[in-house]
Amino acid sequence: MISENDSVHAAASASGSEANARTLLQQNRIAYAVAEVAATADLHPGVTIIHNILTDSVEYMSRQGTVLLQTTLPALRAMGPDYHKVFFNPTDVADYLPKILKMVGSSDPSAVVSFFQQVRTTQSAEYSWYFSITRVLLRDTDGSPLLLITTACPIDPLHHVTHKVSRLLEENNFLRQHSASFSTLTAREREVLRRLALGLSAPEIAEELFLSAATVETHRRNLRRKLGIRTSYELTEYARAFDLI
């Protein structure tokens, strides 16, 4: 006769066997997908990176990438999640990571995310600009993502677009960090902020908005208090980031 404990033990063993079988299947599918990409990755322009979502680590990187980063594939794998901290500007990551997470959660097999990012080597404190594009390479049988594949291409530091991208990302970061403060401004305060950023004096603003100069000065003080700013340059930063000028 089979006891209740025997039944529980048998069920647990069966469950464990199923989990092991699924893990083995995942590993085999991952190895096959990586091998397919690796067969030609070194022939492609740019750097090819495969990220293992299960381990949150680099599964594969083409030779051009390991040479640029002055490291090895085993070393990258051993870093685990710290890979991002070592090589990438955290400010950029905060901008594009939500987009990648949204893409990963999408059921669209053709969904991709493109973004600019700053990368540095283990030997350098200086960042270099790259344009990258990412998509899901492999999903599990239940549809959950297993691998991401990214192609990253360096941007010529002398190209004019590099400076524009840098400025745009700085504005985006400023907007994200100060949106709560900006949201406290009234419509009238935003009108005054715009004109101050354009270099108008209090009397000129008063004339345009049909206000007294004293009222404009009150708005100016409120702006400095709410936004925590002290200089005209900071006023201009707010106006530019929030599309007032």
N, C-alpha and C positions, 0 to 999 in steps of 0.2 A: 504494500500500500504506500502511495506517495503522500508525504505529509505536506502541510501548508508551507512549512519552511522550505521544503524541497522545491515546491512550485515557485515560490518567490525567488529562490536562488536560480532556478532554470530561466525564469523570465528575465532576471538581471543579466545572466550570461548571454541570453539571446540578444538583449538590447545592446550589450557591450560589443557583441560580434557585429551587429548591424552598424554601430558607430565606427568600428574599426574598418569595416568594409567600405563605408562611405569616405572615411579619411583616405584610405588607400586609393580609391577611385579619384578623389580630388587631386591627390599628389600625382597620379599618373596623367591626368588630363592637364594639370599645370605643367608638368615636365614636357609633355608633347607640344603644348602651345608655345612654350619658351623655345624649344628646339626648332620649331618652324620659323620663328622670328629670327633667332640667332644665326640661322643658316645663311641669311643674306644681309643682316643688320649692318655689318661693316662696309657694305657697298652703298648704303644710303647716305645722303647728305644729312648733316646734323648728328645728334646723339639720340640713340634709342634706349629708353628705360622701361623696364617692366616692374610694376609695383605689386607685391603680394598683399592683398587686402586682409587676408586671414592673419598674417603675422605683422602687418604694418611695416614692411621692410622691402628693400630692393631685392627683387628676385633675379634680375638680369640687367646689365648695362653693356652697351656696345663698347668696343675697345677705344674708340675716339673719346668716349666719356670718361673711362677710367684713366686714360692718359691725361686729359684735361684736369681732372680732379686730383691727379697724382696719388692714386690709391688702387686697390685691387677689388675684384668682385667679392671675395670672401670677407674682406674688411668692411665693405658696404653692407653686406648681409648681417654682419655681427653688430653693426650700429643700431639696427632696428629702427624705431621711430626717431632716434637722435640724428639720423641722416638729414632730416629737414633742418634741424637746428644748426648743424655743422656747416652746411653748404648754401643755405638760402636766407635771404633777408626776411625776417619775420614780419615786417611791415607789408611786404608783397603777399606773403602767405595769407594774411588776414583778409586780403582783397579777393584772391582767387579761390581759396579753399571752399567757401560756401557755394561757389558755382560748380566746383567739381563734385561736392557732396550731392548737390541737386541733380547733376547729370547721372551720378551713380545710382540714385534712387529712381531714375526714369526708366520706363519700360521700352523706350525707343532705342532699338539696336544701333541706329545711326547717329545718336546724340554725341556731340563732341563739345569740348570747351577749349578755347584758345585764350592765351594770356601772355603778358610780359612778366618776366621774373629776373631777379638779380641773383647771380651765382658766384661763389668764390671757391678757390681751391683750399686745400688744407695748409698750403704754404703762404697764402696771401690774405690780408685783411680787406683788400679791395674787391668790390663786386663788379661783375661784368653783366651786361644786359643780354638776355636770351628771349626769343619768341618761341613759345611752346604750345603744342596742341595735344590734348589728351582724350582718350575714349576707353570704354570698357573692352578689354580683349577677350575675356573669358568669364562666363557665368556658370554657376553650379546648376545641377538638374532642376533645382527649385526656383531658379531665376536669380538667386542672390549673386552679387559680383564676386569674382575670385581674383582677377588680374586687371590692372590698368596698364595701358601702354601709352607712352609719351614720346613725342619727337621734339627735341629742343635744338634750335638753330641760333648761333651767336649773331648779334647785331653789331655791325661795324661801329666802334665808339666814335668815329669821326663823322658818321652819317647824321644829318640834321634831325632825323626822326628819333634818335636816341635821346636828345635833349628834350624834345617835345613829350616823349613818353615819360621821362623822368618828372617833368613838370606836371603832367596830367596825374600821375600816380600820387605825387605830393599833395595835389589839390584834393584828390579823392580821399586820401588819408586824413587830411585836415577836416574835410566835410564829415567823415565818419566820427572823428574824435570830438567835434564841436557841434554836432547837429542838435543835441539836447539844449545847449546854451542858446543857439540861434532860434530855436522854436519858442523861446520865451519872449521874443521881440514882438511888439505890436506892428500892425501894418504901417503906421505912421513912423515908428522908429526905423523900420526897414527903408522907408523912403528917405529919411534923413541919413541913414548909413550909406545909401547909394550915393547921395550927393556929396557927402564928406569924402568918400573914396575917390570921387571925381575931382576933388580939390576945391569945391565951392566953399566960400566963407559962410559964417552964420547969417549975416545980412542977406547974402545972395539966396541962401536956402529959404530964409524967411519970406523973401519976395516971391519965390517960385511956388511955395506951398501956402501962401497967404497966412503966414504965422508971424508972431512977433519974434524978434531976435532972442528975447529972453526965453521964450518957449523952445526955440531951437537949441539953446544952450542947455536947457533942462533935458531935452532928448539926448543931447551929446553925453551928458553926465550919466544918464540912465544906460546908454549904450556901453560906456566904459565899465560901469558897475556890473551889468548883466553878463557881458562877454569877458570880463576880466582882462581888459586890454589897456595899454598905456600909450601906445604910439600910433601914429597915422598909418604906418606900414601894416600893423595888425588889423586896423580897420579895413584896409585894402585887401588883405588876405581873406577876410570874411566875405567881403563884397564879391570877390572873384570866385571863391569856392562855391558860393551859393547863388551864382549867376545873376548878381545884381548889376554887374558891369560887364 
